[in-house]
Structure formats: structure tokens, C-alpha cells
Amino acid sequence: MAAESVSVVFKLYCLTVMTLVAAAYTVALRYTRTVPSELYFSTTAVCLAEIIKLLLSLGMLARESGGLRRCNSVILEQVLNPVEVLKLSVPSVVYALQNNMAFLALSNLDAAVYQVTYQLKIPCTALCTVLMLNRSLSRMQWFSVFMLCLGVILVQWKPAELTKVQVDQNPIVGFVAIAIAVLCSGFAGVYFEKVLKSSETSLWVRNIQMYLSGIAITLLGVYMTEGAKVIEKGFFFGYTPWVCVVVLLASVGGLYTSVVVKYTDNIMKGFSAAAAIVLSTIASVTLFGLQITMTFSTGALLVCVAIYLYGLPKQDTSTLTKASDDIKASKEKLIHV
């Protein structure tokens, strides 16, 4: 399916589902980390989500190929191409670096400072889109990008807690780490978009190639961070039906994210993520007793306005120029008459 042939309705459907799934994932994840029960290992949940995404992508590839026999042929000819697998391992490695840098930054910066500075990933993604994909944004779209950034900052803004931290904080290390995380976020997303759109290779082939390296990286993360505990208590220790829901939402959300990147762009993915933050926070009012503040209301309004402004059609400057030239020519004719 070519990007040009995809209808606006399909794009809106994918963006809507991605937003709702992301919002539900955030709420469900918070619930599983707050209920009084044996706490599961988050690294195993991330790894399991990658495995499920791989299986779902294999199913979609089989459906697209027209059967298991044809699917096996595609896997042998396209998926298991070492060069292509290596190419798709780049975003997986960069995302892993981003997550580690984000953790390091949060360990060395106050929560409020972290939330504010981390939102620089939104304009960074827009800049990477312009530089790496040779795509232009109108002044209104740039304005909406920075408005979205401000809106997300206000939505997530919380006063710094006056509590002592358990480790010595180094602000310089924190800011360097968050700068790396921001650059990784922008680069990895746009790199994946460029790979998806630079050839006619199936979206599901690309997903499978990326998830293969993603599984390897997340398994390494399980071993390095919680290997001894996982061996002692088991891979699925602490899993409940709600944890399974979280893993399923993460898997489905990941697939819809790749579809959105394929048929829209990473900037729209950022706008969708911002809308999901607003929705999940509103849901937290009912489920967790969170209080809505004026700061949140202002930020939510800015997010909604930014999404609307970014979606406005670009003005065709060539048409405007031609119209202006026609008006000038008409005036000159009248003067000569």
C-alpha cells in the first residue's frame, strides 16, 4: 500500500487508536505499579512486549503475503538479510541508549527540571525531520510544534519536591544525559521513518527486522539489571491479568506507532503522544484522585490548539505568487488603457 493511496480517514483512525492505546497504557501501567501486590520486573515486561510485537508482525506479514508458504519465502529473501537487519538495529540501539540516558538524567535532576527539558525532544524531532528527510515546515507548523512543547511542559509540570535524594546529584551530568536522550529520540524516530519510506519494502518486514534486534537488546537489559532476581523468582514473577493488559497495550501501541510513522510522520506521532498524556491525566482524576490544576488546564488547551494548527493545510505559495502576478498585470493593463 503506497503512502499516497492511504486515505485521510485511515490516517485519522491510526492516530486515534494510537492515542487511545497510549493513554490506556499509561493508566494501566501506573495501576500495576501502585496496587499492593508482588511487583513484577519491568524489564521482562518490555522484553515480552517486543516478542509479542514480533509475533503480531509475523501474522500480518503472513496475511499480506497470502499464506504461510509465501511468508516463509519473504522471510528468507527479505527479513533475514544481514545488511537490512543491521540497518534496522540502529534505532533499537539508539532507543536503548535513550532510555538509559533518561534514567541517568532523572537520577541527577529534579523531576520538574527533567520533565521540562525532556520535552525538547518535540522540536528536536521536527528539526531532524527537516534535516534528514529534506522536508519543509511552514511557519505555522513550527509555531504549533513549540506550542505543543510548552503545552506538554505545563501538563506535566509539578513543583520540585523538597525531599532529600538517596544519591548525590550532579546537574551537569543530568543535563548532558538529557541532551543525549533528546537527540537520540529525534534521530531514532526520524531514522526509522526514513528507512520505512525510502523503499517499497513491506512495513511488516521492517518491523520484524527491528523487533529481532529489539528482543536481543531487551534480553540483554533483563540480564544486566535483574538477571539474578529473574533466575531466582522466574521471568513471569508478579504477573497479574492487569500486567498482561499492560504488555498487550504496549505491543499493540508499538505496531500502531510504526503504521503512523509510515503513513504520516514522527511529528504527528509526537502530537498523538501529547494528546495521550492529556487523556491519561484526565483519566487519573477518576482512578487515582489526581487534582486538575490551572497549569494543567492551560497546558491541555495549548496541546489541543497546537494539534489543530499543525493540521491546517499549507498555503500554496506558488499559487499565491501567480495570483499576485496576475493582479499586477491587470493593474498595468488598466494604467496603459
N, C-alpha and C positions, 0 to 999 in steps of 0.2 A: 504494500500500500504506500504510494508516494505521499510525501508530506503535503504536496499541493492539492491532492484529491481529498484530503481529510476535511470534513465539514466543520463549520464553526460549532454546531451542536455537539459533535463528538468531542471537540476540544473542551468545551464548557463542561460536558459530562465528566471527562477525565479530571479536570481541575476541581470540580465539585466533590467527586468521590475522594480524590487525594486529600482535599482539605478536611472532609468529614472523618476520614480514616485517621489522619494525623491528629485531629482533635480528640477522637475517641481513644487513640493510643496513649496520648499524654495523660488523660484522665485515668485510664485503666492502669497505666504504669505507676502513677502516683498511688493509686489504691493498693496495688500489690506491695508497695514499699512501706505502707503505713499500717496495714492490718496486723493485729497480733498473731503472728504465725512464724514458722521456721522460714527465715529469709533465704530465698534461692540465690544462686550465683548468677549475677547479671551477665558475666562473660559467656556462660553456657547458653543463656537465652539469646544473646546476639549471634552466637555460632549456629544455634538451631534455626534461627530466622534465615540465615544465609543458606542453610541446607534446604529449607522449605522453598525459598525463592528459586533455588536451582531446580528442584523437582517440578515446581509450577511452570517454570520456563521450558523445561523439557516437555511437559504436557502440551504447552502452547505451540512449541515447535513441531511436535508430532501432529497436532491438529492442522497447523499451517502447511505442513509437508504432504499431508494426505495419507498418513499411515505410518506404522512403526518401521516398516522396511525402508521407506524413503527417508524417514527421520534418522535411522542408523547411517544411511549413506551421507546425509548432510553433516552429521556429527563427525564422521571420519574425514570428510573432504574439507569442511569449513571450521567446525568448532575446535578440533584437535590440531589446528595449525599453530606450531610453536611461536611463530612470529606474531600472529594475531593475539594469542593468549598472553604473550609478554606485553603487547601493546595495551591490552585491557587490564593488566596487572598494575599499571601505573596509577590509575585513580584509586585502586584498592589500597596500595601502599601509602599514597598521599592522604587518603581519608584516615588511615590508621595513625599516621603522623599527626594529623589534625586533632584527632581525639586525644592523643597523648599530650599534645601541646595545650589543649583546652584544659585538661586536668591539671597540668603544671601551672597554668595561668591562674586557675581558680584557687590553687593552693597558696599562691603568692599575692593575690589581690583580694580586696574586699568584694563581696558578692555584687554590690551595686556598681562598682567600678568595672567589674568583669562583664556584667550584663550590658552596660553602656558601650564599652569598647568592642565587644564581640559583635555588635550589630554593624560594625564597619564591613562585615562580610557582604552586606547587601550592595553598597556601591562598589565594592571590590569585584563582585561578580559581574556587575554591569560593565566595569572597566575591562575586565578580562574578555567579556563578550565582544566589546568593540575592537580590542587589540588582536584577539586570537581568531575571531570569526569574520573580521572586516565588516562588521555590522554597525550601522549608524543609529543613534537615538536622537529623537527630537528634543528640543529644549524642555517641552512639557513632560516628556518621559524622564529626563534627568531630574527635573523638579519633583516628579512623583516618586522617583527612587529615593531621594533624600528625605522626602516627606514620610515615606514608608519607614525609613530608618529611624527617624525621630519618633514616629508613632509606636514602633515596636519597643524602643527605649522607654517610652512613657508607660506602655502597657506592663512591662516587666520591672519597672522601677520599684525598688524597695529601699528604705533607709538602711544605711550600714548599721549592723548590729554592734552594740557596744559590749562585745564579749572578747575574752582572750582566746586566741587561737592556740592550737596544740603545737604548732611548729613556727619557727621564725620565718616571717615573710620577707621576701626580697622584691620590692616593686619593680626594679629594673628587670629581673628575671621574668617576672609576671608579664610585663609589657612586651618584652621580646618574644615570649612564648605566645602571647595572644596575637601579636603581629604575624608570626609564622602560621598560626592557626587560621587567621583571616585569609592570608594569601593561599594557603592550602585549600580552603573551602572554595574560593573563587576559581582557582586554577583547575582543581579536580572536576568540579561540576562542568565547566566550560570545555575541558579536555574531553570528557565523556560525550558531551553534546557534539563536539567536532568529529569524533570517531563515528558516532551514530549517523551523522548527516553527510559524511564525506564519501560514503559508498552505498551501494544498494543491498548490502548485507542485511539479513533479517535482524530485526530488533531482538528476537529471542536468541539468536546465535550470539549476538554481542553480550546479552545478559548472562548467558551460560558461561561465556569466556570470563566475564568479570566475576561471577559468583564462584567459579572454580578457585581463583586466586583469593577471593574474599574468605572462603572456607578455610583455606590454608593459613591465612593471616589470623583469623579469629581463633582457630585451634591453637596457634602459637600463643595468642593472648591468654587463652584459658590456662595453658601450661605454665606460662611465665608468672601470672598473677595469682592464680588459685589452684595450681596443679595438685599440691599436696592435699588440700581440702576436698577437691573433686575425687581424688583417688580414695580418700578415707570415707566420704559420705555418699559418693555417687554423682553422676552427671546431672541427674534429674532431682537432686535433693531440694526439698522445699517447693516443688512444683504443685500448683493447685489448678483447678479449672480456670481461674482468672489469669494465672500466669500463662496458661496455654492460649487464652484470648489475646494477651499482650503479644506473644510470639506470632500468632496468626495475623494480628493487625500490622505488626512490623513487616511481615512478609508481603502482605497484600499492598501495604503502603509503598514498599520498595518497588514493586512491579509497576504500580501506577505512576510513581515518580519517573521511572525510565520512559514510560509512554508519554508523559507530559513533556519531558526534555526532548524526546524525539520529534513531537509534533507541535510544540510551542518553543519555549526556551527556558534557560535557567533563571532568568529574571522573573518570569511568570511563576516558576516554581517557588522563588522567594516570596512573591506576593501571596501565593497559596499557603505557604508556611506561616506567614504573618497572620492571615485570616484564621488559620488553625489555632494559633496562640490565643487570639481573641476569643474564639469559640470555647476552647478548653478552659480558659479562665472564667468565662461566664458559667460554664457547667460546674466549676469548682465552687461557685457560690451556693448552689443547691446541695452538692455532695459533701463538701468539706467545710462549709460555713465561712468561706472567704468573703471579705467585705469589699465591695466595689468603691473605689475612691475617685475623686475628681481627676486625679492624674491618669488613672486607667481609662476613665470615660473620654478624656481628651485624646489619649493615645489611640483608643479604638476608633474614634471619629476620624483621626488623621489617617489611619490604616484604610478605612473604607473609602475616604476621599482619594487617597493615593491610588488604590486599585481602580477606581473609576477613571481617574485622569490618565493612568498608564494605558488603559484600554481604549481611549479615544483614538480614532483613526488619524494617521499623519496627514498633514496637508501636502498636496502635490505641488511642490514649488515650481515644477516646470509648467504646470497648467496656470499657476498664478502669474508666472513671468510672461507667458504667452498672452494672457488676458490683459496684463498691463501694457504690453507692446501694442496690442490691438487698439486699446484706448488711446495711446499716444498717437498712433497712425490716424485714427479717426479725428483727433483734435487738429492734427496737421492738415488734413484734407479740408476741414471746416475753415481753417485760417486761410488757406490758399483760395477757397471759394469766395 
